[in-house]
Amino acid sequence: MIGFEVSVGAHARIGARCVLHAGSSVGDFATLGRGVIVGEKSEVGPGATIGQFCRLREFVTLGVRAELGHHVAVDEGVRIDDEATIGSRSGIRKAALIERQARVGDRVIIGNRVRVGSGAELERGVKVGGGAVIGMNARIGQKTMIGVNARVGSGDSVAPREQVC
């Protein structure tokens, strides 16, 4: 289903049963897997790839060549910058910012207003509390918990299964 005033770029591929709500746009050469929902006034950048059954709420921006795995839920007002990657079955809450070339693994939960810096890497199963900041090029080990409003510095590493408050 395609809503009112939707823009679809040249050579974009839209899978079966996708829904593009009013005012949304899909850039040139972007790929949307089966059953993807793109919310009102959300933007999918050129060359971006969205896996099957993902949901982008209203006012989401997905950058150039950004990638979402399957079954990813992205809440309203989230910005995922160019060449960032989000793993399958992950969730990104309201107004979060995932900067350029960040890598977010499978089954990661990112809270409201979280900032993940450029080049940062969050491994599988990480949970990040609302308002937290992950610095650029930081490395967060799998199944780590980052607390509400916590800070991880640029270039820092956090071992798997640790907690940062």
N, C-alpha and C positions, 0 to 999 in steps of 0.2 A: 504494500500500500504506500502510495506517495502522496504527501499532503500538499497544501497550498504553498506556492512560491518556493518550492524545493529546487535546488540547483545540483545537477549531476554532471561532473566533468567528463571530458573526452576519455574514452577507453576505460572508464571506471567499470568495475564488475560488481554487480549487486546480486547476492544469492537469493534463493527462493525464500519466500515468506518473510522478507525484510520489511520493516516499517520505517519510513522516513517522514518525520513529523514536520509541520509547517515551519518554513523559514530555515530548515536545515540545509547543509551543503556537503557534497562529497566531491573531493578534488580529482583532478586528472590521474588516471592509473591507480586509483585507490581500489581496494578489494574488501568487500563485506561478505562474510560467510553467511550461511543459512541461518535465518531467524534472528538476525541482528535488528535491534531497535535503536534508532537515532532520534533523540529528543528534540523538541522545538529549539530552533536557533542554535543548534550544535553544528560544529564544523569538523569535518574529517579532511585532513590535509592531503595534498598530492602524494601518491605512492604509499599511503598508509594502508595497513592490513589489519582487519578486525576478524577474529575467529568466530566460529559458530556460536549462536545464542548469547551474544554479548548485549548488554543494555547500557546505553549512554543516555543519561537524563538530560534536562534542559541546560542550555548554555555551556556545554562541554566543548573544549577545543582539543583536537588531536592533531599534532604537528606533522610535518613532512616526514614520510617514511617511518612514522611511529608504528609500533606493533602491539596488538592486544591478542593474547591467547584465547582459548575457548572459555565461555561461561564467565566472562569478566563483567562486574557491575561497577559502573562509574556514576557517582552522584552528581547533582547539579553544581555548575560553576567550577568544575575541575579543569585544569589545564595540563595536558601531557605534551611536552615539547618535542621538537624534532628528534627523530631517531631513538627515542626512548622505547623501552620494551617492558611490557607488563605480562607476567605469566598467567597461565590458565587458572581459573577458579579463584581469582583474586578480587578484592573489593577496595574501591577507593572512595572515601567519603567526601562530603561537601567541601568545596573551595580548596581542595588540595592542589599542590603544584609539584609536578614531576618534571624536573629540568632535563635539558638536552642530554641525550645518550645515557641516561640513568637506566639501570637494569633491575627490574623487580621480578623476583622468582614466582613460582606457582604457590597458590594458597596463602598469599600475603594479604593482610588487612592493614590499610592505611587510614587513619582517623581524619576527622575534620580539620581543615586548615593546616595540614602537615606540609612541610616543604622538604623535598628530596633533591639534593643538589646534583649538578651536572656530573655525570660519570660515576655516581654512587651505585653500589650494588647491594641489594637486599636479597638474601638467599631464601629458599623455600620456607614457608611457615612463619615468617617474621610478622609480629604485630606491633604497630606503631600507634601510640596514643595521640589524641587530638592536640594540635598546637606544637607538636615536636618538630625539630629541625635536624635533618641529616645533612651534614656538610658535603661539599663536592668531593668526589673520589673516595668517600668513606666506604668501608666494607662491613656489612652486618651479617654475621653467621646465621645459619638456619635455626629456626624455632626460638629466636631471640625476642624478648619483649622490651620495647622502648616505651617508657612511661609518658604520661600526659605532660606536655610542655618541656620534655627532656631535650637535651642538645648533644649531638654527636659531632665532633669537630671535623673539619676538612682533612681528609687523608687518614683519619683514625680507623682502627679495626676493632670490632666487638666480636668476641669468641662465640661460637654456637651455644645456644641454650642459656645465655647470660641474661641478666635484667639490668636495664639502665633506667635510673629514676631521675 
